[in-house]
Amino acid sequence: MLLVSYFYETRYKVAARATQDEGGHLATLVEETMLGIRIVRAYGQGRGRLALFRAQAERLRTAELRVVRIMAALSTALLVLPELVWR
């Protein structure tokens, strides 16, 4: 169980950090766009900024799903392993 926990913990740390980074990038993109909304509109860059937002949001979604998959695998392993030992 210790090895399984260590394996998933190391994977979780990396994935959780990536999720935090992506969330920060997305928040920065939104903040920069809102602060410069007049310039964005004046130069007709709304669609380009929207495409950037969608791409960044998709990267954040992918990172979040990676964390959820790791947590699901860990949860399953921690439930199944003791059952295998006791039988």
mmCIF file as gemmi writes it, N, C-alpha and C atoms, coordinates in Angstrom:
data_model
loop_
_atom_site.group_PDB
_atom_site.id
_atom_site.type_symbol
_atom_site.label_atom_id
_atom_site.label_alt_id
_atom_site.label_comp_id
_atom_site.label_asym_id
_atom_site.label_entity_id
_atom_site.label_seq_id
_atom_site.pdbx_PDB_ins_code
_atom_site.Cartn_x
_atom_site.Cartn_y
_atom_site.Cartn_z
_atom_site.occupancy
_atom_site.B_iso_or_equiv
_atom_site.pdbx_formal_charge
_atom_site.auth_seq_id
_atom_site.auth_asym_id
_atom_site.pdbx_PDB_model_num
ATOM 1 N N . MET Axp A 1 ? 0.834 -1.187 0 1 0 ? 1 A 1
ATOM 2 C CA . MET Axp A 1 ? 0 0 0 1 0 ? 1 A 1
ATOM 3 C C . MET Axp A 1 ? 0.877 1.248 0 1 0 ? 1 A 1
ATOM 4 N N . LEU Axp A 2 ? 2 1.161 0.7 1 0 ? 2 A 1
ATOM 5 C CA . LEU Axp A 2 ? 2.895 2.312 0.766 1 0 ? 2 A 1
ATOM 6 C C . LEU Axp A 2 ? 3.435 2.66 -0.617 1 0 ? 2 A 1
ATOM 7 N N . LEU Axp A 3 ? 3.801 1.666 -1.381 1 0 ? 3 A 1
ATOM 8 C CA . LEU Axp A 3 ? 4.317 1.914 -2.73 1 0 ? 3 A 1
ATOM 9 C C . LEU Axp A 3 ? 3.245 2.492 -3.649 1 0 ? 3 A 1
ATOM 10 N N . VAL Axp A 4 ? 2.049 1.966 -3.539 1 0 ? 4 A 1
ATOM 11 C CA . VAL Axp A 4 ? 0.941 2.487 -4.352 1 0 ? 4 A 1
ATOM 12 C C . VAL Axp A 4 ? 0.663 3.935 -3.991 1 0 ? 4 A 1
ATOM 13 N N . SER Axp A 5 ? 0.63 4.226 -2.708 1 0 ? 5 A 1
ATOM 14 C CA . SER Axp A 5 ? 0.384 5.601 -2.258 1 0 ? 5 A 1
ATOM 15 C C . SER Axp A 5 ? 1.478 6.541 -2.751 1 0 ? 5 A 1
ATOM 16 N N . TYR Axp A 6 ? 2.728 6.115 -2.641 1 0 ? 6 A 1
ATOM 17 C CA . TYR Axp A 6 ? 3.842 6.944 -3.09 1 0 ? 6 A 1
ATOM 18 C C . TYR Axp A 6 ? 3.758 7.191 -4.596 1 0 ? 6 A 1
ATOM 19 N N . PHE Axp A 7 ? 3.464 6.141 -5.356 1 0 ? 7 A 1
ATOM 20 C CA . PHE Axp A 7 ? 3.362 6.258 -6.809 1 0 ? 7 A 1
ATOM 21 C C . PHE Axp A 7 ? 2.306 7.286 -7.196 1 0 ? 7 A 1
ATOM 22 N N . TYR Axp A 8 ? 1.12 7.178 -6.62 1 0 ? 8 A 1
ATOM 23 C CA . TYR Axp A 8 ? 0.044 8.099 -6.966 1 0 ? 8 A 1
ATOM 24 C C . TYR Axp A 8 ? 0.278 9.492 -6.396 1 0 ? 8 A 1
ATOM 25 N N . GLU Axp A 9 ? 0.924 9.58 -5.249 1 0 ? 9 A 1
ATOM 26 C CA . GLU Axp A 9 ? 1.196 10.89 -4.67 1 0 ? 9 A 1
ATOM 27 C C . GLU Axp A 9 ? 2.129 11.703 -5.57 1 0 ? 9 A 1
ATOM 28 N N . THR Axp A 10 ? 3.167 11.06 -6.098 1 0 ? 10 A 1
ATOM 29 C CA . THR Axp A 10 ? 4.094 11.78 -6.968 1 0 ? 10 A 1
ATOM 30 C C . THR Axp A 10 ? 3.398 12.224 -8.249 1 0 ? 10 A 1
ATOM 31 N N . ARG Axp A 11 ? 2.569 11.381 -8.803 1 0 ? 11 A 1
ATOM 32 C CA . ARG Axp A 11 ? 1.821 11.757 -10.003 1 0 ? 11 A 1
ATOM 33 C C . ARG Axp A 11 ? 0.829 12.875 -9.695 1 0 ? 11 A 1
ATOM 34 N N . TYR Axp A 12 ? 0.192 12.8 -8.527 1 0 ? 12 A 1
ATOM 35 C CA . TYR Axp A 12 ? -0.792 13.81 -8.147 1 0 ? 12 A 1
ATOM 36 C C . TYR Axp A 12 ? -0.133 15.178 -7.959 1 0 ? 12 A 1
ATOM 37 N N . LYS Axp A 13 ? 1.031 15.207 -7.324 1 0 ? 13 A 1
ATOM 38 C CA . LYS Axp A 13 ? 1.732 16.484 -7.107 1 0 ? 13 A 1
ATOM 39 C C . LYS Axp A 13 ? 2.007 17.191 -8.431 1 0 ? 13 A 1
ATOM 40 N N . VAL Axp A 14 ? 2.502 16.446 -9.403 1 0 ? 14 A 1
ATOM 41 C CA . VAL Axp A 14 ? 2.817 17.028 -10.704 1 0 ? 14 A 1
ATOM 42 C C . VAL Axp A 14 ? 1.545 17.533 -11.39 1 0 ? 14 A 1
ATOM 43 N N . ALA Axp A 15 ? 0.498 16.71 -11.365 1 0 ? 15 A 1
ATOM 44 C CA . ALA Axp A 15 ? -0.755 17.09 -12.025 1 0 ? 15 A 1
ATOM 45 C C . ALA Axp A 15 ? -1.423 18.269 -11.321 1 0 ? 15 A 1
ATOM 46 N N . ALA Axp A 16 ? -1.395 18.281 -10.005 1 0 ? 16 A 1
ATOM 47 C CA . ALA Axp A 16 ? -2.011 19.383 -9.259 1 0 ? 16 A 1
ATOM 48 C C . ALA Axp A 16 ? -1.27 20.69 -9.516 1 0 ? 16 A 1
ATOM 49 N N . ARG Axp A 17 ? 0.038 20.623 -9.592 1 0 ? 17 A 1
ATOM 50 C CA . ARG Axp A 17 ? 0.822 21.832 -9.882 1 0 ? 17 A 1
ATOM 51 C C . ARG Axp A 17 ? 0.509 22.346 -11.279 1 0 ? 17 A 1
ATOM 52 N N . ALA Axp A 18 ? 0.392 21.446 -12.242 1 0 ? 18 A 1
ATOM 53 C CA . ALA Axp A 18 ? 0.051 21.845 -13.613 1 0 ? 18 A 1
ATOM 54 C C . ALA Axp A 18 ? -1.325 22.501 -13.65 1 0 ? 18 A 1
ATOM 55 N N . THR Axp A 19 ? -2.267 21.967 -12.869 1 0 ? 19 A 1
ATOM 56 C CA . THR Axp A 19 ? -3.603 22.546 -12.805 1 0 ? 19 A 1
ATOM 57 C C . THR Axp A 19 ? -3.552 23.962 -12.233 1 0 ? 19 A 1
ATOM 58 N N . GLN Axp A 20 ? -2.781 24.157 -11.188 1 0 ? 20 A 1
ATOM 59 C CA . GLN Axp A 20 ? -2.648 25.492 -10.604 1 0 ? 20 A 1
ATOM 60 C C . GLN Axp A 20 ? -2.023 26.466 -11.602 1 0 ? 20 A 1
ATOM 61 N N . ASP Axp A 21 ? -1.02 26.005 -12.321 1 0 ? 21 A 1
ATOM 62 C CA . ASP Axp A 21 ? -0.371 26.858 -13.317 1 0 ? 21 A 1
ATOM 63 C C . ASP Axp A 21 ? -1.347 27.259 -14.418 1 0 ? 21 A 1
ATOM 64 N N . GLU Axp A 22 ? -2.096 26.285 -14.929 1 0 ? 22 A 1
ATOM 65 C CA . GLU Axp A 22 ? -3.058 26.573 -15.999 1 0 ? 22 A 1
ATOM 66 C C . GLU Axp A 22 ? -4.153 27.524 -15.517 1 0 ? 22 A 1
ATOM 67 N N . GLY Axp A 23 ? -4.609 27.343 -14.293 1 0 ? 23 A 1
ATOM 68 C CA . GLY Axp A 23 ? -5.605 28.253 -13.734 1 0 ? 23 A 1
ATOM 69 C C . GLY Axp A 23 ? -5.068 29.665 -13.617 1 0 ? 23 A 1
ATOM 70 N N . GLY Axp A 24 ? -3.817 29.778 -13.229 1 0 ? 24 A 1
ATOM 71 C CA . GLY Axp A 24 ? -3.185 31.092 -13.152 1 0 ? 24 A 1
ATOM 72 C C . GLY Axp A 24 ? -3.038 31.746 -14.51 1 0 ? 24 A 1
ATOM 73 N N . HIS Axp A 25 ? -2.666 30.947 -15.517 1 0 ? 25 A 1
ATOM 74 C CA . HIS Axp A 25 ? -2.539 31.485 -16.87 1 0 ? 25 A 1
ATOM 75 C C . HIS Axp A 25 ? -3.884 31.98 -17.387 1 0 ? 25 A 1
ATOM 76 N N . LEU Axp A 26 ? -4.92 31.205 -17.121 1 0 ? 26 A 1
ATOM 77 C CA . LEU Axp A 26 ? -6.255 31.594 -17.573 1 0 ? 26 A 1
ATOM 78 C C . LEU Axp A 26 ? -6.719 32.866 -16.87 1 0 ? 26 A 1
ATOM 79 N N . ALA Axp A 27 ? -6.495 32.958 -15.582 1 0 ? 27 A 1
ATOM 80 C CA . ALA Axp A 27 ? -6.878 34.155 -14.838 1 0 ? 27 A 1
ATOM 81 C C . ALA Axp A 27 ? -6.118 35.382 -15.336 1 0 ? 27 A 1
ATOM 82 N N . THR Axp A 28 ? -4.845 35.206 -15.645 1 0 ? 28 A 1
ATOM 83 C CA . THR Axp A 28 ? -4.05 36.311 -16.174 1 0 ? 28 A 1
ATOM 84 C C . THR Axp A 28 ? -4.564 36.759 -17.527 1 0 ? 28 A 1
ATOM 85 N N . LEU Axp A 29 ? -4.898 35.805 -18.384 1 0 ? 29 A 1
ATOM 86 C CA . LEU Axp A 29 ? -5.437 36.128 -19.703 1 0 ? 29 A 1
ATOM 87 C C . LEU Axp A 29 ? -6.729 36.921 -19.581 1 0 ? 29 A 1
ATOM 88 N N . VAL Axp A 30 ? -7.61 36.484 -18.701 1 0 ? 30 A 1
ATOM 89 C CA . VAL Axp A 30 ? -8.882 37.182 -18.506 1 0 ? 30 A 1
ATOM 90 C C . VAL Axp A 30 ? -8.635 38.589 -17.969 1 0 ? 30 A 1
ATOM 91 N N . GLU Axp A 31 ? -7.758 38.711 -16.989 1 0 ? 31 A 1
ATOM 92 C CA . GLU Axp A 31 ? -7.48 40.021 -16.402 1 0 ? 31 A 1
ATOM 93 C C . GLU Axp A 31 ? -6.884 40.973 -17.44 1 0 ? 31 A 1
ATOM 94 N N . GLU Axp A 32 ? -5.927 40.498 -18.209 1 0 ? 32 A 1
ATOM 95 C CA . GLU Axp A 32 ? -5.313 41.35 -19.233 1 0 ? 32 A 1
ATOM 96 C C . GLU Axp A 32 ? -6.327 41.776 -20.284 1 0 ? 32 A 1
ATOM 97 N N . THR Axp A 33 ? -7.205 40.864 -20.656 1 0 ? 33 A 1
ATOM 98 C CA . THR Axp A 33 ? -8.217 41.189 -21.651 1 0 ? 33 A 1
ATOM 99 C C . THR Axp A 33 ? -9.197 42.221 -21.106 1 0 ? 33 A 1
ATOM 100 N N . MET Axp A 34 ? -9.616 42.05 -19.864 1 0 ? 34 A 1
ATOM 101 C CA . MET Axp A 34 ? -10.574 42.991 -19.277 1 0 ? 34 A 1
ATOM 102 C C . MET Axp A 34 ? -9.953 44.375 -19.075 1 0 ? 34 A 1
ATOM 103 N N . LEU Axp A 35 ? -8.692 44.417 -18.687 1 0 ? 35 A 1
ATOM 104 C CA . LEU Axp A 35 ? -8.042 45.708 -18.499 1 0 ? 35 A 1
ATOM 105 C C . LEU Axp A 35 ? -7.847 46.447 -19.827 1 0 ? 35 A 1
ATOM 106 N N . GLY Axp A 36 ? -7.672 45.697 -20.894 1 0 ? 36 A 1
ATOM 107 C CA . GLY Axp A 36 ? -7.448 46.317 -22.198 1 0 ? 36 A 1
ATOM 108 C C . GLY Axp A 36 ? -8.605 46.128 -23.145 1 0 ? 36 A 1
ATOM 109 N N . ILE Axp A 37 ? -9.823 45.999 -22.614 1 0 ? 37 A 1
ATOM 110 C CA . ILE Axp A 37 ? -10.978 45.686 -23.462 1 0 ? 37 A 1
ATOM 111 C C . ILE Axp A 37 ? -11.221 46.749 -24.515 1 0 ? 37 A 1
ATOM 112 N N . ARG Axp A 38 ? -10.976 47.998 -24.196 1 0 ? 38 A 1
ATOM 113 C CA . ARG Axp A 38 ? -11.19 49.061 -25.19 1 0 ? 38 A 1
ATOM 114 C C . ARG Axp A 38 ? -10.216 48.914 -26.358 1 0 ? 38 A 1
ATOM 115 N N . ILE Axp A 39 ? -8.99 48.572 -26.043 1 0 ? 39 A 1
ATOM 116 C CA . ILE Axp A 39 ? -7.988 48.389 -27.098 1 0 ? 39 A 1
ATOM 117 C C . ILE Axp A 39 ? -8.324 47.156 -27.926 1 0 ? 39 A 1
ATOM 118 N N . VAL Axp A 40 ? -8.732 46.093 -27.248 1 0 ? 40 A 1
ATOM 119 C CA . VAL Axp A 40 ? -9.098 44.863 -27.949 1 0 ? 40 A 1
ATOM 120 C C . VAL Axp A 40 ? -10.231 45.136 -28.924 1 0 ? 40 A 1
ATOM 121 N N . ARG Axp A 41 ? -11.233 45.856 -28.471 1 0 ? 41 A 1
ATOM 122 C CA . ARG Axp A 41 ? -12.371 46.187 -29.346 1 0 ? 41 A 1
ATOM 123 C C . ARG Axp A 41 ? -11.967 47.158 -30.452 1 0 ? 41 A 1
ATOM 124 N N . ALA Axp A 42 ? -11.151 48.137 -30.123 1 0 ? 42 A 1
ATOM 125 C CA . ALA Axp A 42 ? -10.751 49.138 -31.113 1 0 ? 42 A 1
ATOM 126 C C . ALA Axp A 42 ? -10.006 48.508 -32.28 1 0 ? 42 A 1
ATOM 127 N N . TYR Axp A 43 ? -9.202 47.523 -31.996 1 0 ? 43 A 1
ATOM 128 C CA . TYR Axp A 43 ? -8.429 46.876 -33.057 1 0 ? 43 A 1
ATOM 129 C C . TYR Axp A 43 ? -9.088 45.598 -33.581 1 0 ? 43 A 1
ATOM 130 N N . GLY Axp A 44 ? -10.292 45.318 -33.15 1 0 ? 44 A 1
ATOM 131 C CA . GLY Axp A 44 ? -11.026 44.173 -33.669 1 0 ? 44 A 1
ATOM 132 C C . GLY Axp A 44 ? -10.406 42.835 -33.318 1 0 ? 44 A 1
ATOM 133 N N . GLN Axp A 45 ? -9.841 42.723 -32.133 1 0 ? 45 A 1
ATOM 134 C CA . GLN Axp A 45 ? -9.159 41.499 -31.718 1 0 ? 45 A 1
ATOM 135 C C . GLN Axp A 45 ? -10.006 40.604 -30.822 1 0 ? 45 A 1
ATOM 136 N N . GLY Axp A 46 ? -11.299 40.874 -30.76 1 0 ? 46 A 1
ATOM 137 C CA . GLY Axp A 46 ? -12.182 40.111 -29.882 1 0 ? 46 A 1
ATOM 138 C C . GLY Axp A 46 ? -12.194 38.629 -30.171 1 0 ? 46 A 1
ATOM 139 N N . ARG Axp A 47 ? -12.277 38.286 -31.442 1 0 ? 47 A 1
ATOM 140 C CA . ARG Axp A 47 ? -12.315 36.858 -31.803 1 0 ? 47 A 1
ATOM 141 C C . ARG Axp A 47 ? -10.992 36.156 -31.492 1 0 ? 47 A 1
ATOM 142 N N . GLY Axp A 48 ? -9.909 36.867 -31.703 1 0 ? 48 A 1
ATOM 143 C CA . GLY Axp A 48 ? -8.593 36.291 -31.393 1 0 ? 48 A 1
ATOM 144 C C . GLY Axp A 48 ? -8.434 36.044 -29.902 1 0 ? 48 A 1
ATOM 145 N N . ARG Axp A 49 ? -8.873 36.993 -29.082 1 0 ? 49 A 1
ATOM 146 C CA . ARG Axp A 49 ? -8.796 36.829 -27.631 1 0 ? 49 A 1
ATOM 147 C C . ARG Axp A 49 ? -9.728 35.709 -27.17 1 0 ? 49 A 1
ATOM 148 N N . LEU Axp A 50 ? -10.889 35.604 -27.822 1 0 ? 50 A 1
ATOM 149 C CA . LEU Axp A 50 ? -11.811 34.52 -27.483 1 0 ? 50 A 1
ATOM 150 C C . LEU Axp A 50 ? -11.193 33.168 -27.804 1 0 ? 50 A 1
ATOM 151 N N . ALA Axp A 51 ? -10.506 33.079 -28.926 1 0 ? 51 A 1
ATOM 152 C CA . ALA Axp A 51 ? -9.839 31.824 -29.29 1 0 ? 51 A 1
ATOM 153 C C . ALA Axp A 51 ? -8.75 31.483 -28.276 1 0 ? 51 A 1
ATOM 154 N N . LEU Axp A 52 ? -8.001 32.51 -27.83 1 0 ? 52 A 1
ATOM 155 C CA . LEU Axp A 52 ? -6.984 32.272 -26.798 1 0 ? 52 A 1
ATOM 156 C C . LEU Axp A 52 ? -7.626 31.784 -25.505 1 0 ? 52 A 1
ATOM 157 N N . PHE Axp A 53 ? -8.735 32.402 -25.133 1 0 ? 53 A 1
ATOM 158 C CA . PHE Axp A 53 ? -9.439 32.007 -23.911 1 0 ? 53 A 1
ATOM 159 C C . PHE Axp A 53 ? -9.921 30.562 -24.002 1 0 ? 53 A 1
ATOM 160 N N . ARG Axp A 54 ? -10.516 30.223 -25.127 1 0 ? 54 A 1
ATOM 161 C CA . ARG Axp A 54 ? -11.008 28.845 -25.298 1 0 ? 54 A 1
ATOM 162 C C . ARG Axp A 54 ? -9.873 27.828 -25.235 1 0 ? 54 A 1
ATOM 163 N N . ALA Axp A 55 ? -8.76 28.134 -25.872 1 0 ? 55 A 1
ATOM 164 C CA . ALA Axp A 55 ? -7.62 27.214 -25.854 1 0 ? 55 A 1
ATOM 165 C C . ALA Axp A 55 ? -7.076 27.055 -24.436 1 0 ? 55 A 1
ATOM 166 N N . GLN Axp A 56 ? -6.958 28.173 -23.726 1 0 ? 56 A 1
ATOM 167 C CA . GLN Axp A 56 ? -6.449 28.113 -22.352 1 0 ? 56 A 1
ATOM 168 C C . GLN Axp A 56 ? -7.436 27.379 -21.443 1 0 ? 56 A 1
ATOM 169 N N . ALA Axp A 57 ? -8.722 27.623 -21.625 1 0 ? 57 A 1
ATOM 170 C CA . ALA Axp A 57 ? -9.732 26.928 -20.821 1 0 ? 57 A 1
ATOM 171 C C . ALA Axp A 57 ? -9.705 25.428 -21.099 1 0 ? 57 A 1
ATOM 172 N N . GLU Axp A 58 ? -9.457 25.049 -22.332 1 0 ? 58 A 1
ATOM 173 C CA . GLU Axp A 58 ? -9.363 23.626 -22.674 1 0 ? 58 A 1
ATOM 174 C C . GLU Axp A 58 ? -8.139 22.986 -22.015 1 0 ? 58 A 1
ATOM 175 N N . ARG Axp A 59 ? -7.025 23.713 -21.987 1 0 ? 59 A 1
ATOM 176 C CA . ARG Axp A 59 ? -5.833 23.19 -21.302 1 0 ? 59 A 1
ATOM 177 C C . ARG Axp A 59 ? -6.09 23.022 -19.803 1 0 ? 59 A 1
ATOM 178 N N . LEU Axp A 60 ? -6.805 23.979 -19.214 1 0 ? 60 A 1
ATOM 179 C CA . LEU Axp A 60 ? -7.149 23.863 -17.797 1 0 ? 60 A 1
ATOM 180 C C . LEU Axp A 60 ? -8.073 22.677 -17.566 1 0 ? 60 A 1
ATOM 181 N N . ARG Axp A 61 ? -9.048 22.494 -18.436 1 0 ? 61 A 1
ATOM 182 C CA . ARG Axp A 61 ? -9.974 21.363 -18.316 1 0 ? 61 A 1
ATOM 183 C C . ARG Axp A 61 ? -9.224 20.036 -18.407 1 0 ? 61 A 1
ATOM 184 N N . THR Axp A 62 ? -8.296 19.943 -19.343 1 0 ? 62 A 1
ATOM 185 C CA . THR Axp A 62 ? -7.499 18.723 -19.506 1 0 ? 62 A 1
ATOM 186 C C . THR Axp A 62 ? -6.667 18.442 -18.256 1 0 ? 62 A 1
ATOM 187 N N . ALA Axp A 63 ? -6.069 19.491 -17.696 1 0 ? 63 A 1
ATOM 188 C CA . ALA Axp A 63 ? -5.266 19.327 -16.479 1 0 ? 63 A 1
ATOM 189 C C . ALA Axp A 63 ? -6.14 18.895 -15.302 1 0 ? 63 A 1
ATOM 190 N N . GLU Axp A 64 ? -7.316 19.488 -15.18 1 0 ? 64 A 1
ATOM 191 C CA . GLU Axp A 64 ? -8.233 19.116 -14.098 1 0 ? 64 A 1
ATOM 192 C C . GLU Axp A 64 ? -8.696 17.666 -14.24 1 0 ? 64 A 1
ATOM 193 N N . LEU Axp A 65 ? -8.981 17.249 -15.458 1 0 ? 65 A 1
ATOM 194 C CA . LEU Axp A 65 ? -9.402 15.863 -15.67 1 0 ? 65 A 1
ATOM 195 C C . LEU Axp A 65 ? -8.279 14.879 -15.36 1 0 ? 65 A 1
ATOM 196 N N . ARG Axp A 66 ? -7.036 15.279 -15.63 1 0 ? 66 A 1
ATOM 197 C CA . ARG Axp A 66 ? -5.891 14.425 -15.284 1 0 ? 66 A 1
ATOM 198 C C . ARG Axp A 66 ? -5.844 14.218 -13.774 1 0 ? 66 A 1
ATOM 199 N N . VAL Axp A 67 ? -6.065 15.286 -13.009 1 0 ? 67 A 1
ATOM 200 C CA . VAL Axp A 67 ? -6.063 15.183 -11.541 1 0 ? 67 A 1
ATOM 201 C C . VAL Axp A 67 ? -7.197 14.272 -11.077 1 0 ? 67 A 1
ATOM 202 N N . VAL Axp A 68 ? -8.366 14.42 -11.669 1 0 ? 68 A 1
ATOM 203 C CA . VAL Axp A 68 ? -9.508 13.589 -11.282 1 0 ? 68 A 1
ATOM 204 C C . VAL Axp A 68 ? -9.239 12.121 -11.586 1 0 ? 68 A 1
ATOM 205 N N . ARG Axp A 69 ? -8.621 11.842 -12.73 1 0 ? 69 A 1
ATOM 206 C CA . ARG Axp A 69 ? -8.305 10.447 -13.072 1 0 ? 69 A 1
ATOM 207 C C . ARG Axp A 69 ? -7.308 9.842 -12.082 1 0 ? 69 A 1
ATOM 208 N N . ILE Axp A 70 ? -6.316 10.617 -11.693 1 0 ? 70 A 1
ATOM 209 C CA . ILE Axp A 70 ? -5.339 10.128 -10.721 1 0 ? 70 A 1
ATOM 210 C C . ILE Axp A 70 ? -6.021 9.852 -9.389 1 0 ? 70 A 1
ATOM 211 N N . MET Axp A 71 ? -6.873 10.768 -8.951 1 0 ? 71 A 1
ATOM 212 C CA . MET Axp A 71 ? -7.59 10.578 -7.687 1 0 ? 71 A 1
ATOM 213 C C . MET Axp A 71 ? -8.506 9.352 -7.752 1 0 ? 71 A 1
ATOM 214 N N . ALA Axp A 72 ? -9.15 9.146 -8.89 1 0 ? 72 A 1
ATOM 215 C CA . ALA Axp A 72 ? -10.024 7.977 -9.044 1 0 ? 72 A 1
ATOM 216 C C . ALA Axp A 72 ? -9.228 6.682 -8.999 1 0 ? 72 A 1
ATOM 217 N N . ALA Axp A 73 ? -8.084 6.677 -9.657 1 0 ? 73 A 1
ATOM 218 C CA . ALA Axp A 73 ? -7.244 5.474 -9.652 1 0 ? 73 A 1
ATOM 219 C C . ALA Axp A 73 ? -6.715 5.19 -8.247 1 0 ? 73 A 1
ATOM 220 N N . LEU Axp A 74 ? -6.296 6.227 -7.541 1 0 ? 74 A 1
ATOM 221 C CA . LEU Axp A 74 ? -5.81 6.05 -6.176 1 0 ? 74 A 1
ATOM 222 C C . LEU Axp A 74 ? -6.92 5.542 -5.266 1 0 ? 74 A 1
ATOM 223 N N . SER Axp A 75 ? -8.081 6.135 -5.38 1 0 ? 75 A 1
ATOM 224 C CA . SER Axp A 75 ? -9.207 5.707 -4.562 1 0 ? 75 A 1
ATOM 225 C C . SER Axp A 75 ? -9.545 4.24 -4.815 1 0 ? 75 A 1
ATOM 226 N N . THR Axp A 76 ? -9.563 3.869 -6.079 1 0 ? 76 A 1
ATOM 227 C CA . THR Axp A 76 ? -9.845 2.475 -6.425 1 0 ? 76 A 1
ATOM 228 C C . THR Axp A 76 ? -8.775 1.544 -5.875 1 0 ? 76 A 1
ATOM 229 N N . ALA Axp A 77 ? -7.519 1.926 -6.037 1 0 ? 77 A 1
ATOM 230 C CA . ALA Axp A 77 ? -6.425 1.083 -5.537 1 0 ? 77 A 1
ATOM 231 C C . ALA Axp A 77 ? -6.5 0.928 -4.026 1 0 ? 77 A 1
ATOM 232 N N . LEU Axp A 78 ? -6.797 2.012 -3.315 1 0 ? 78 A 1
ATOM 233 C CA . LEU Axp A 78 ? -6.861 1.93 -1.852 1 0 ? 78 A 1
ATOM 234 C C . LEU Axp A 78 ? -8.063 1.129 -1.36 1 0 ? 78 A 1
ATOM 235 N N . LEU Axp A 79 ? -9.088 1.028 -2.18 1 0 ? 79 A 1
ATOM 236 C CA . LEU Axp A 79 ? -10.236 0.195 -1.804 1 0 ? 79 A 1
ATOM 237 C C . LEU Axp A 79 ? -10.035 -1.272 -2.162 1 0 ? 79 A 1
ATOM 238 N N . VAL Axp A 80 ? -9.369 -1.522 -3.276 1 0 ? 80 A 1
ATOM 239 C CA . VAL Axp A 80 ? -9.226 -2.892 -3.775 1 0 ? 80 A 1
ATOM 240 C C . VAL Axp A 80 ? -8.08 -3.644 -3.095 1 0 ? 80 A 1
ATOM 241 N N . LEU Axp A 81 ? -6.954 -2.994 -2.887 1 0 ? 81 A 1
ATOM 242 C CA . LEU Axp A 81 ? -5.785 -3.69 -2.335 1 0 ? 81 A 1
ATOM 243 C C . LEU Axp A 81 ? -6.045 -4.353 -0.98 1 0 ? 81 A 1
ATOM 244 N N . PRO Axp A 82 ? -6.664 -3.686 -0.026 1 0 ? 82 A 1
ATOM 245 C CA . PRO Axp A 82 ? -6.925 -4.376 1.242 1 0 ? 82 A 1
ATOM 246 C C . PRO Axp A 82 ? -7.852 -5.582 1.076 1 0 ? 82 A 1
ATOM 247 N N . GLU Axp A 83 ? -8.784 -5.494 0.15 1 0 ? 83 A 1
ATOM 248 C CA . GLU Axp A 83 ? -9.675 -6.617 -0.088 1 0 ? 83 A 1
ATOM 249 C C . GLU Axp A 83 ? -8.925 -7.812 -0.651 1 0 ? 83 A 1
ATOM 250 N N . LEU Axp A 84 ? -7.939 -7.555 -1.483 1 0 ? 84 A 1
ATOM 251 C CA . LEU Axp A 84 ? -7.151 -8.651 -2.059 1 0 ? 84 A 1
ATOM 252 C C . LEU Axp A 84 ? -6.272 -9.31 -0.988 1 0 ? 84 A 1
ATOM 253 N N . VAL Axp A 85 ? -5.786 -8.533 -0.056 1 0 ? 85 A 1
ATOM 254 C CA . VAL Axp A 85 ? -4.911 -9.071 0.977 1 0 ? 85 A 1
ATOM 255 C C . VAL Axp A 85 ? -5.698 -9.943 1.95 1 0 ? 85 A 1
ATOM 256 N N . TRP Axp A 86 ? -6.878 -9.528 2.313 1 0 ? 86 A 1
ATOM 257 C CA . TRP Axp A 86 ? -7.66 -10.237 3.323 1 0 ? 86 A 1
ATOM 258 C C . TRP Axp A 86 ? -8.342 -11.476 2.791 1 0 ? 86 A 1
ATOM 259 N N . ARG Axp A 87 ? -8.289 -11.712 1.524 1 0 ? 87 A 1
ATOM 260 C CA . ARG Axp A 87 ? -8.971 -12.906 0.975 1 0 ? 87 A 1
ATOM 261 C C . ARG Axp A 87 ? -8.044 -14.044 0.794 1 0 ? 87 A 1
